[in-house]
Amino acid sequence: MTGAKKRALLLTHRIPYPPNKGDKIRSWHLTKFLAERYDLALGTFIDDPSDAIHTDVLENLCAATCIRPLGAMQGRWRSLKGLMKGQPLSFAWYEDELMRSFVARERAKGLVAEIYFSGAMTIYADGAEAPLFVDMVDADSAKWQSYAADGLPFMRSLHRREARKVAVAETRAAQLSEKTFLVSPEEADLLKETAGMPQERVDWYRNGIDLSFWNPDGEFPHLTHPFDIVFTGAMDYRPNADAVIWFVREVWPQLKHQHPTLTFGIIGRDPTGPVRKLGMEPGVTVTGRVDDIRPFMADAQLAVAPLRIARGVQNKVLEAMAMGVPVVASSGALTGISVTPGEHLLEANSAEETATKVLELLGDPEMRRRLGEAGRTLMQDEYRWEAVLGRIAAHLPPGK
């Protein structure tokens, strides 16, 4: 796809399509936006073999692509080599000679901008002549520091090392870029503080929502036996796994005592062993991967997001609100989302508070209706992707 548009390079750490998990939703909408503005060259990695069938979507959208397979064993080997070199393991994971060749070829054609989605992609920044823009999404160094708080001694030590190395790499990435973007004002302030960056070099744009897709009146099948309460997300992601394990252990018994027939659906791909075991609890079902999570949301009485480890903006909260489903969420799950607890959703943090708020919603259909409508209206007013991406557009070079 060529024309009068100028050429730009986008590197993402994971193939943007299909947009079926948090970072891919953001990177997919960024990719579409940039492909409309520029002749876009896309370099990316496939870490889930089932995504390989979707490469034609990106090849038809972009002027050039380099889509590299990246299995877990390959990534671990690269990380091990990065360990020997003193690099962050999560950055070295993406070191790829063919990707470097692709980047060099694209630079030779003349670029007006290079955009990197995630800090890890800045391992390819050396030698760039065009302005760099980094969508870091989250300050990952803080995530690794939170991981270092528990676990086996060796893993705590490894996570502390990763937090230190990533913090240094994030600082370098911010210094190299014309503008570094994050997903919320809180994440932007954190990077400015840790990297010592001036206000004008760091900005943020929130995650948006595709309201035509996340539409309670949309066309999708409805469940014969819906769950009363749902949690959605990739279930191999540590914060999600931690959240549902905590909820089932600490909150679920209180709920079942009051409502013996209550059901809880854990909806999401790749559940870990401990998450799968939750399905042995009365009323709890772990679905694994589903083709479409909208039927599970649309027919639920409420959604929960009791995250205790949280970074960035939780798409699960935005999606539930867009579907008109009332939400009970922890304060961490609400970071970067412009909501008023009690007006758009309910906030709860302790097990007792979470159980109380869930029981309150279960017993009050009018409150469920009011919160669901208010959440949907907020998404319509402030979270459309078209408006969200306007924030980054103001900083990029023109496409023609």
DRENLO-27073 format. One record per residue (C-alpha): residue number from 1; residue in three letters; x, y, z. Coordinates in Angstrom, 2 decimals. Each point is the difference from the previous one (the first is absolute). Last residue first. Example, Ala and Ser with C-alpha at 12.3 -4.5 7.8 and 13.67 -1.06 7.14 Angstrom:
(pt 2 'SER' (13.67 -1.06 7.14))
(pt 1 'ALA' (-1.37 -3.44 0.66))
***
This chain:
(pt 400 'LYS' (2.01 14.11 3.74))
(pt 399 'GLY' (0.00 -1.95 3.25))
(pt 398 'PRO' (0.62 2.96 2.26))
(pt 397 'PRO' (2.52 -0.52 2.83))
(pt 396 'LEU' (-1.48 -1.32 3.28))
(pt 395 'HIS' (-0.76 2.07 3.11))
(pt 394 'ALA' (-3.63 1.02 -0.62))
(pt 393 'ALA' (-0.87 -3.52 -1.14))
(pt 392 'ILE' (0.77 -1.41 3.48))
(pt 391 'ARG' (-2.93 1.79 1.64))
(pt 390 'GLY' (-2.29 -0.55 -2.98))
(pt 389 'LEU' (0.32 -3.69 0.73))
(pt 388 'VAL' (-2.53 0.23 2.85))
(pt 387 'ALA' (-2.65 1.78 -2.06))
(pt 386 'GLU' (-0.20 -2.64 -2.71))
(pt 385 'TRP' (0.44 -2.75 2.58))
(pt 384 'ARG' (-3.27 0.96 1.74))
(pt 383 'TYR' (0.55 0.27 3.74))
(pt 382 'GLU' (-1.53 3.28 1.17))
(pt 381 'ASP' (-3.72 0.33 -0.75))
(pt 380 'GLN' (-0.90 -3.50 -1.16))
(pt 379 'MET' (2.02 -1.65 2.77))
(pt 378 'LEU' (-1.63 2.26 2.59))
(pt 377 'THR' (-3.46 -0.84 -1.36))
(pt 376 'ARG' (0.67 -3.73 0.29))
(pt 375 'GLY' (1.11 0.38 3.60))
(pt 374 'ALA' (-3.04 2.09 0.93))
(pt 373 'GLU' (-2.36 -2.52 -1.58))
(pt 372 'GLY' (1.57 -2.93 1.85))
(pt 371 'LEU' (0.09 1.90 3.29))
(pt 370 'ARG' (-3.71 0.85 -0.23))
(pt 369 'ARG' (-1.10 -3.48 -1.09))
(pt 368 'ARG' (2.01 -1.75 2.73))
(pt 367 'MET' (-1.32 2.47 2.56))
(pt 366 'GLU' (-3.57 -0.75 -1.11))
(pt 365 'PRO' (0.60 -3.76 0.21))
(pt 364 'ASP' (1.03 0.29 3.68))
(pt 363 'GLY' (0.74 -3.26 1.81))
(pt 362 'LEU' (2.88 -1.14 -2.17))
(pt 361 'LEU' (1.45 3.50 0.14))
(pt 360 'GLU' (0.06 0.11 3.81))
(pt 359 'LEU' (1.39 -3.52 0.14))
(pt 358 'VAL' (2.89 1.06 -2.26))
(pt 357 'LYS' (0.65 3.10 2.10))
(pt 356 'THR' (0.00 -1.94 3.29))
(pt 355 'ALA' (2.21 -2.78 -1.36))
(pt 354 'THR' (2.52 2.53 -1.29))
(pt 353 'GLU' (0.00 1.89 3.31))
(pt 352 'GLU' (0.60 -3.19 1.98))
(pt 351 'ALA' (2.76 -1.20 -2.32))
(pt 350 'SER' (1.72 3.39 0.16))
(pt 349 'ASN' (0.21 2.33 -3.01))
(pt 348 'ALA' (-3.38 1.17 -1.24))
(pt 347 'GLU' (-1.11 2.57 -2.58))
(pt 346 'LEU' (-3.46 0.04 -1.55))
(pt 345 'LEU' (-0.79 1.20 -3.53))
(pt 344 'HIS' (-0.96 3.12 -1.96))
(pt 343 'GLU' (-1.63 2.15 2.70))
(pt 342 'GLY' (0.98 -1.73 3.23))
(pt 341 'PRO' (3.66 0.18 -0.88))
(pt 340 'THR' (0.59 2.98 -2.31))
(pt 339 'VAL' (1.88 -1.04 -3.12))
(pt 338 'SER' (2.83 1.43 -2.06))
(pt 337 'ILE' (2.06 -3.15 -0.50))
(pt 336 'GLY' (3.77 0.35 0.49))
(pt 335 'THR' (0.15 -2.28 3.01))
(pt 334 'LEU' (-3.37 -1.71 0.48))
(pt 333 'ALA' (1.35 -3.55 0.33))
(pt 332 'GLY' (2.23 1.15 2.85))
(pt 331 'SER' (-2.99 1.42 1.89))
(pt 330 'SER' (-1.64 -3.41 -0.11))
(pt 329 'ALA' (-2.98 -0.58 -2.24))
(pt 328 'VAL' (-3.71 -0.85 0.24))
(pt 327 'VAL' (-1.53 0.52 -3.44))
(pt 326 'PRO' (-3.51 0.43 -1.38))
(pt 325 'VAL' (-0.39 -1.30 -3.57))
(pt 324 'GLY' (-1.05 2.51 -2.66))
(pt 323 'MET' (2.15 -1.64 -2.66))
(pt 322 'ALA' (2.21 3.10 -0.14))
(pt 321 'MET' (0.41 -0.29 3.78))
(pt 320 'ALA' (1.10 -3.62 -0.30))
(pt 319 'GLU' (2.46 0.88 -2.75))
(pt 318 'LEU' (1.52 2.95 1.87))
(pt 317 'VAL' (0.49 -2.11 3.14))
(pt 316 'LYS' (1.55 -2.92 -1.91))
(pt 315 'ASN' (2.25 2.49 -1.79))
(pt 314 'GLN' (1.85 0.64 3.26))
(pt 313 'VAL' (2.10 3.14 -0.30))
(pt 312 'GLY' (3.62 -0.01 1.11))
(pt 311 'ARG' (1.52 -2.27 2.57))
(pt 310 'ALA' (-1.86 -2.12 2.51))
(pt 309 'ILE' (0.94 -2.56 2.66))
(pt 308 'ARG' (-2.96 -0.27 2.41))
(pt 307 'LEU' (-2.60 -0.32 -2.72))
(pt 306 'PRO' (-3.57 -0.55 1.16))
(pt 305 'ALA' (-1.62 0.60 -3.42))
(pt 304 'VAL' (-3.55 -1.33 0.35))
(pt 303 'ALA' (-2.81 -0.09 -2.55))
(pt 302 'LEU' (-3.72 0.12 0.71))
(pt 301 'GLN' (-3.36 -1.65 -0.67))
(pt 300 'ALA' (1.48 -1.90 -2.91))
(pt 299 'ASP' (-1.83 -0.44 -3.33))
(pt 298 'ALA' (1.87 2.66 -1.94))
(pt 297 'MET' (3.37 -0.92 1.44))
(pt 296 'PHE' (0.01 -3.69 -0.90))
(pt 295 'PRO' (-1.55 0.75 -3.39))
(pt 294 'ARG' (2.73 2.63 -0.64))
(pt 293 'ILE' (2.91 -2.36 0.66))
(pt 292 'ASP' (0.20 -1.25 -3.57))
(pt 291 'ASP' (1.92 -3.03 -1.30))
(pt 290 'VAL' (0.78 -1.30 3.48))
(pt 289 'ARG' (3.38 -1.02 1.43))
(pt 288 'GLY' (-0.08 -1.61 3.44))
(pt 287 'THR' (-3.42 -0.42 1.57))
(pt 286 'VAL' (0.76 -0.16 3.73))
(pt 285 'THR' (-3.31 -0.64 1.78))
(pt 284 'VAL' (-0.74 0.70 3.69))
(pt 283 'GLY' (-3.34 -0.97 1.59))
(pt 282 'PRO' (1.51 -2.43 2.50))
(pt 281 'GLU' (3.82 0.12 -0.10))
(pt 280 'MET' (1.67 -2.50 -2.34))
(pt 279 'GLY' (0.30 2.70 -2.68))
(pt 278 'LEU' (2.49 1.75 2.25))
(pt 277 'LYS' (2.45 -2.75 -0.95))
(pt 276 'ARG' (0.30 1.52 -3.47))
(pt 275 'VAL' (1.31 3.23 1.56))
(pt 274 'PRO' (2.72 -1.86 1.94))
(pt 273 'GLY' (1.06 -1.79 -3.21))
(pt 272 'THR' (0.14 3.20 -2.05))
(pt 271 'PRO' (-2.90 1.06 -2.20))
(pt 270 'ASP' (0.99 0.43 -3.67))
(pt 269 'ARG' (-2.85 2.11 -1.39))
(pt 268 'GLY' (-2.74 1.80 1.85))
(pt 267 'ILE' (-3.34 -0.13 1.77))
(pt 266 'ILE' (-0.14 -0.81 3.71))
(pt 265 'GLY' (-3.74 -0.53 0.50))
(pt 264 'PHE' (-1.59 0.22 3.45))
(pt 263 'THR' (-3.35 -1.58 0.87))
(pt 262 'LEU' (-2.36 0.61 2.94))
(pt 261 'THR' (-2.25 -2.90 1.05))
(pt 260 'PRO' (0.85 0.21 3.72))
(pt 259 'HIS' (-0.62 3.78 0.18))
(pt 258 'GLN' (0.78 1.34 3.50))
(pt 257 'HIS' (2.60 -2.62 0.94))
(pt 256 'LYS' (1.13 -0.10 -3.61))
(pt 255 'LEU' (0.94 3.68 0.16))
(pt 254 'GLN' (2.05 -0.33 3.18))
(pt 253 'PRO' (1.75 -3.11 -1.38))
(pt 252 'TRP' (0.82 1.90 -3.23))
(pt 251 'VAL' (1.81 2.89 1.63))
(pt 250 'GLU' (3.28 -1.32 1.43))
(pt 249 'ARG' (0.95 -3.13 -1.91))
(pt 248 'VAL' (-1.92 0.61 -3.22))
(pt 247 'PHE' (0.89 3.70 -0.14))
(pt 246 'TRP' (3.66 -0.54 0.89))
(pt 245 'ILE' (0.44 -2.64 -2.68))
(pt 244 'VAL' (-1.86 2.22 -2.45))
(pt 243 'ALA' (2.24 3.02 0.64))
(pt 242 'ASP' (3.31 -1.87 0.09))
(pt 241 'ALA' (-0.74 -1.59 -3.37))
(pt 240 'ASN' (-0.85 3.39 -1.48))
(pt 239 'PRO' (3.12 1.68 1.43))
(pt 238 'ARG' (2.20 -2.90 -1.23))
(pt 237 'TYR' (-1.15 -0.09 -3.60))
(pt 236 'ASP' (-0.59 -3.65 -0.92))
(pt 235 'MET' (-3.72 0.62 0.37))
(pt 234 'ALA' (-0.31 2.51 -2.80))
(pt 233 'GLY' (-3.04 2.00 1.06))
(pt 232 'THR' (-3.62 -0.10 1.11))
(pt 231 'PHE' (-1.63 -0.38 3.42))
(pt 230 'VAL' (-3.69 -0.82 0.09))
(pt 229 'ILE' (-2.85 -0.11 2.52))
(pt 228 'ASP' (-3.45 -1.53 -0.47))
(pt 227 'PHE' (1.16 -2.41 -2.69))
(pt 226 'PRO' (-2.26 -0.63 -2.97))
(pt 225 'HIS' (-1.78 -3.32 -0.65))
(pt 224 'THR' (-1.53 0.09 -3.49))
(pt 223 'LEU' (2.54 2.59 -1.06))
(pt 222 'HIS' (-0.77 2.72 -2.54))
(pt 221 'PRO' (1.37 0.01 -3.51))
(pt 220 'PHE' (1.46 3.21 -1.43))
(pt 219 'GLU' (-1.40 2.91 -1.99))
(pt 218 'GLY' (0.38 3.24 1.92))
(pt 217 'ASP' (-2.50 1.49 2.44))
(pt 216 'PRO' (2.43 -0.13 2.94))
(pt 215 'ASN' (2.61 1.69 -2.22))
(pt 214 'TRP' (3.68 -0.67 0.39))
(pt 213 'PHE' (0.55 -0.37 -3.74))
(pt 212 'SER' (-1.49 3.31 -1.15))
(pt 211 'LEU' (1.36 1.64 3.12))
(pt 210 'ASP' (3.62 -0.78 -0.79))
(pt 209 'ILE' (1.58 1.17 3.24))
(pt 208 'GLY' (2.90 2.31 0.74))
(pt 207 'ASN' (3.14 -0.43 2.02))
(pt 206 'ARG' (1.24 3.30 1.32))
(pt 205 'TYR' (2.57 2.27 -1.53))
(pt 204 'TRP' (3.00 1.20 1.92))
(pt 203 'ASP' (2.80 2.54 -0.20))
(pt 202 'VAL' (3.72 0.22 0.74))
(pt 201 'ARG' (2.55 2.34 -1.58))
(pt 200 'GLU' (-1.75 3.29 0.94))
(pt 199 'GLN' (-0.04 -0.78 3.72))
(pt 198 'PRO' (3.75 -0.44 0.28))
(pt 197 'MET' (1.44 -3.49 0.50))
(pt 196 'GLY' (1.71 -1.09 3.20))
(pt 195 'ALA' (-0.36 -3.65 -0.98))
(pt 194 'THR' (-1.59 -1.13 3.29))
(pt 193 'GLU' (-2.10 3.13 0.54))
(pt 192 'LYS' (-1.05 0.58 -3.60))
(pt 191 'LEU' (-0.73 -3.72 -0.30))
(pt 190 'LEU' (-2.28 0.03 3.05))
(pt 189 'ASP' (-1.76 3.15 -1.17))
(pt 188 'ALA' (-0.77 -1.63 -3.34))
(pt 187 'GLU' (-1.32 -3.14 1.72))
(pt 186 'GLU' (-2.32 2.10 2.16))
(pt 185 'PRO' (-1.11 2.14 -2.94))
(pt 184 'SER' (-1.08 -3.18 -1.79))
(pt 183 'VAL' (0.97 -2.34 -2.84))
(pt 182 'LEU' (3.51 1.21 -0.69))
(pt 181 'PHE' (1.55 2.01 -2.80))
(pt 180 'THR' (3.61 0.99 -0.53))
(pt 179 'LYS' (0.73 2.94 -2.26))
(pt 178 'GLU' (3.03 0.98 -2.06))
(pt 177 'SER' (1.57 -3.26 1.06))
(pt 176 'LEU' (3.60 -0.79 0.89))
(pt 175 'GLN' (-0.21 1.30 3.59))
(pt 174 'ALA' (-3.21 -1.93 0.64))
(pt 173 'ALA' (1.59 -3.21 -1.27))
(pt 172 'ARG' (3.08 0.56 2.17))
(pt 171 'THR' (-2.15 0.49 3.09))
(pt 170 'GLU' (-2.02 -3.09 -0.82))
(pt 169 'ALA' (3.21 -2.01 -0.41))
(pt 168 'VAL' (1.28 1.10 3.43))
(pt 167 'ALA' (-3.35 -0.87 1.62))
(pt 166 'VAL' (-0.02 -3.31 -1.89))
(pt 165 'LYS' (3.37 -0.94 1.48))
(pt 164 'ARG' (-1.02 0.83 3.56))
(pt 163 'ALA' (-3.39 -1.76 -0.21))
(pt 162 'GLU' (1.60 -3.01 -1.68))
(pt 161 'ARG' (2.53 -0.34 2.81))
(pt 160 'ARG' (-2.77 0.21 2.59))
(pt 159 'HIS' (-1.95 -2.64 -1.97))
(pt 158 'LEU' (3.00 -2.35 -0.02))
(pt 157 'SER' (0.53 0.44 3.74))
(pt 156 'ARG' (-3.67 -0.68 0.71))
(pt 155 'MET' (0.18 -3.02 -2.30))
(pt 154 'PHE' (2.99 -1.44 1.87))
(pt 153 'PRO' (-1.62 0.64 3.39))
(pt 152 'LEU' (-3.23 -1.81 -1.01))
(pt 151 'GLY' (-3.09 2.17 -0.41))
(pt 150 'ASP' (-0.94 3.41 1.38))
(pt 149 'ALA' (0.83 3.71 -0.18))
(pt 148 'ALA' (2.17 -0.32 -3.11))
(pt 147 'TYR' (-3.11 -0.04 -2.21))
(pt 146 'SER' (-0.73 3.57 1.14))
(pt 145 'GLN' (3.47 1.08 -1.16))
(pt 144 'TRP' (-0.61 -1.66 -3.36))
(pt 143 'LYS' (-3.19 2.00 -0.45))
(pt 142 'ALA' (1.73 3.24 1.04))
(pt 141 'SER' (2.69 -0.58 -2.64))
(pt 140 'ASP' (-2.76 -0.52 -2.53))
(pt 139 'ALA' (-1.00 3.67 -0.04))
(pt 138 'ASP' (-3.12 -0.67 -2.05))
(pt 137 'VAL' (-1.07 0.77 -3.58))
(pt 136 'MET' (3.58 0.68 -1.19))
(pt 135 'ASP' (-1.28 1.58 -3.20))
(pt 134 'VAL' (3.32 1.27 -1.28))
(pt 133 'PHE' (0.48 2.64 -2.68))
(pt 132 'LEU' (3.29 0.37 -1.85))
(pt 131 'PRO' (0.85 2.77 -2.46))
(pt 130 'ALA' (1.72 -1.23 -3.17))
(pt 129 'GLU' (3.74 -0.72 0.04))
(pt 128 'ALA' (-0.05 -3.34 1.79))
(pt 127 'GLY' (3.35 -1.71 0.44))
(pt 126 'ASP' (-0.74 -1.50 3.40))
(pt 125 'ALA' (-3.75 -0.30 0.61))
(pt 124 'TYR' (-0.35 -3.77 -0.50))
(pt 123 'ILE' (0.34 -0.86 3.72))
(pt 122 'THR' (-2.78 2.61 0.27))
(pt 121 'MET' (-2.49 -2.80 -0.63))
(pt 120 'ALA' (0.08 -0.97 3.68))
(pt 119 'GLY' (-1.46 3.36 1.00))
(pt 118 'SER' (-3.33 -0.92 -1.48))
(pt 117 'PHE' (-1.47 1.02 -3.40))
(pt 116 'TYR' (2.84 1.70 -1.84))
(pt 115 'ILE' (-0.74 2.71 -2.56))
(pt 114 'GLU' (2.63 1.07 -2.53))
(pt 113 'ALA' (-0.73 3.17 -1.92))
(pt 112 'VAL' (0.60 1.76 -3.32))
(pt 111 'LEU' (1.71 -3.01 -1.53))
(pt 110 'GLY' (2.29 -0.23 -3.01))
(pt 109 'LYS' (0.37 -3.17 -2.08))
(pt 108 'ALA' (3.32 -0.84 1.72))
(pt 107 'ARG' (-1.79 0.08 3.35))
(pt 106 'GLU' (-2.34 -2.73 -1.25))
(pt 105 'ARG' (2.89 -2.22 -0.98))
(pt 104 'ALA' (1.71 0.48 3.40))
(pt 103 'VAL' (-3.20 -0.84 1.89))
(pt 102 'PHE' (-0.47 -3.17 -2.05))
(pt 101 'SER' (3.59 -1.05 0.65))
(pt 100 'ARG' (-0.47 0.52 3.73))
(pt 99 'MET' (-3.17 -2.09 -0.14))
(pt 98 'LEU' (1.97 -2.74 -1.74))
(pt 97 'GLU' (2.61 0.07 2.76))
(pt 96 'ASP' (-2.51 -0.32 2.85))
(pt 95 'GLU' (0.28 1.22 3.61))
(pt 94 'TYR' (-3.53 -0.14 1.44))
(pt 93 'TRP' (0.75 -1.93 3.23))
(pt 92 'ALA' (2.91 2.41 0.62))
(pt 91 'PHE' (-2.57 2.58 1.15))
(pt 90 'SER' (-1.77 -2.18 2.59))
(pt 89 'LEU' (3.36 -1.27 1.24))
(pt 88 'PRO' (1.26 3.51 0.67))
(pt 87 'GLN' (3.60 0.09 -1.26))
(pt 86 'GLY' (3.18 -0.78 1.95))
(pt 85 'LYS' (1.66 -1.77 -2.93))
(pt 84 'MET' (-0.12 -3.48 1.60))
(pt 83 'LEU' (-3.64 0.60 0.89))
(pt 82 'GLY' (-0.69 0.98 -3.60))
(pt 81 'LYS' (1.29 -3.38 -1.14))
(pt 80 'LEU' (-2.42 -1.62 2.43))
(pt 79 'SER' (-2.77 2.25 -1.30))
(pt 78 'ARG' (0.71 -1.15 -3.55))
(pt 77 'TRP' (-0.24 -3.63 1.12))
(pt 76 'ARG' (-3.21 0.73 1.89))
(pt 75 'GLY' (-1.53 1.63 -3.07))
(pt 74 'GLN' (0.86 -2.96 -2.22))
(pt 73 'MET' (-1.49 -2.41 2.53))
(pt 72 'ALA' (-3.16 2.10 0.28))
(pt 71 'GLY' (-0.56 0.24 -3.73))
(pt 70 'LEU' (0.56 3.10 -2.10))
(pt 69 'PRO' (-1.16 -0.10 -3.59))
(pt 68 'ARG' (0.92 3.13 -1.99))
(pt 67 'ILE' (-2.34 2.26 -1.95))
(pt 66 'CYS' (1.93 2.48 -2.15))
(pt 65 'THR' (-2.52 2.12 -1.86))
(pt 64 'ALA' (-0.09 2.55 -2.80))
(pt 63 'ALA' (-2.50 2.59 -1.28))
(pt 62 'CYS' (-2.50 -0.97 2.68))
(pt 61 'LEU' (-3.70 -0.90 0.05))
(pt 60 'ASN' (0.02 -2.96 -2.38))
(pt 59 'GLU' (3.02 -1.56 1.73))
(pt 58 'LEU' (-1.60 0.65 3.37))
(pt 57 'VAL' (-3.21 -1.88 -0.80))
(pt 56 'ASP' (2.03 -2.65 -1.84))
(pt 55 'THR' (1.84 -0.83 3.22))
(pt 54 'HIS' (-3.17 -1.40 1.61))
(pt 53 'ILE' (0.72 -3.73 -0.37))
(pt 52 'ALA' (3.16 0.40 2.08))
(pt 51 'ASP' (-1.99 0.98 3.10))
(pt 50 'SER' (-0.53 -3.65 0.97))
(pt 49 'PRO' (3.78 -0.32 0.42))
(pt 48 'ASP' (-0.10 2.36 3.03))
(pt 47 'ASP' (3.24 1.97 0.43))
(pt 46 'ILE' (-0.10 1.63 -3.43))
(pt 45 'PHE' (2.37 2.96 -0.29))
(pt 44 'THR' (-0.17 3.42 -1.66))
(pt 43 'GLY' (1.52 2.35 -2.58))
(pt 42 'LEU' (-2.43 2.24 -1.84))
(pt 41 'ALA' (0.84 2.36 -2.88))
(pt 40 'LEU' (-2.70 2.62 -0.36))
(pt 39 'ASP' (-0.61 2.20 -3.02))
(pt 38 'TYR' (-1.33 2.65 2.32))
(pt 37 'ARG' (-3.17 1.53 1.50))
(pt 36 'GLU' (-2.52 -2.79 -0.58))
(pt 35 'ALA' (2.60 -2.62 0.93))
(pt 34 'LEU' (0.77 1.97 3.18))
(pt 33 'PHE' (-3.63 -0.13 1.20))
(pt 32 'LYS' (-0.38 -3.69 -0.85))
(pt 31 'THR' (3.22 -0.83 1.87))
(pt 30 'LEU' (-0.99 2.07 3.05))
(pt 29 'HIS' (-3.37 -1.77 0.10))
(pt 28 'TRP' (1.74 -3.36 -0.17))
(pt 27 'SER' (2.66 1.00 2.58))
(pt 26 'ARG' (-2.64 0.92 2.59))
(pt 25 'ILE' (-2.04 -3.17 -0.45))
(pt 24 'LYS' (3.19 -2.05 -0.19))
(pt 23 'ASP' (1.16 1.30 3.41))
(pt 22 'GLY' (-3.20 -1.12 1.71))
(pt 21 'LYS' (-0.89 -3.26 -1.68))
(pt 20 'ASN' (-1.99 -1.13 -3.04))
(pt 19 'PRO' (0.91 2.61 -2.61))
(pt 18 'PRO' (0.61 -2.56 -2.77))
(pt 17 'TYR' (2.27 1.53 -1.13))
(pt 16 'PRO' (2.65 2.17 1.63))
(pt 15 'ILE' (2.80 -2.59 -0.29))
(pt 14 'ARG' (2.03 0.29 3.19))
(pt 13 'HIS' (3.10 2.07 0.82))
(pt 12 'THR' (-1.05 2.78 -2.34))
(pt 11 'LEU' (2.22 1.96 -2.40))
(pt 10 'LEU' (-1.49 2.74 -2.18))
(pt 9 'LEU' (1.96 1.65 -2.80))
(pt 8 'ALA' (-1.12 3.04 -1.97))
(pt 7 'ARG' (-0.14 0.88 -3.70))
(pt 6 'LYS' (-1.52 3.13 -1.50))
(pt 5 'LYS' (-3.34 -0.19 -1.78))
(pt 4 'ALA' (-0.30 0.70 -3.70))
(pt 3 'GLY' (-0.78 -3.58 -0.80))
(pt 2 'THR' (0.85 -3.55 0.97))
(pt 1 'MET' (-1.86 -3.07 1.28))
***
